Amino acid sequence: MSSISSSMMDPAFAANQFQQQTQPNDMRAAAEQFEALFLQQMMAQARKSSLSEDIFSNKGTETYNNLLDQERATELAKTLDLGIAEALMRQFGVAEKE
């Protein structure tokens, strides 16, 4: 067993890695990404509920709409405050700096 793999298996090493604090900025970014994912899923479901077929409907437009929804969701998560990211931050006990 090499020294690298044996240090990875060391319980003290694993405990040290577990005890390191997660940076609030990293948690904030992850919480915003989750909020964007939620918005993307909501937009995808809204798009699926259309009442009629589009005459230009094909795989290309479907892919384009999915990518567009993903970008819109990312931008909305940054600008629109739904409170999901804040709730996740509170749930994980990360105090935000104003």
Secondary structure, 3 states (H helix, E strand, C coil): CCHHHHHHHCHHHHHHHHHCCCCHHHHHHHHHHHHHHHHHHHHHHHHHCCCCCCCCCCHHHHHHHHHHHHHHHHHHHHHCCCCHHHHHHHHCCCCCCC
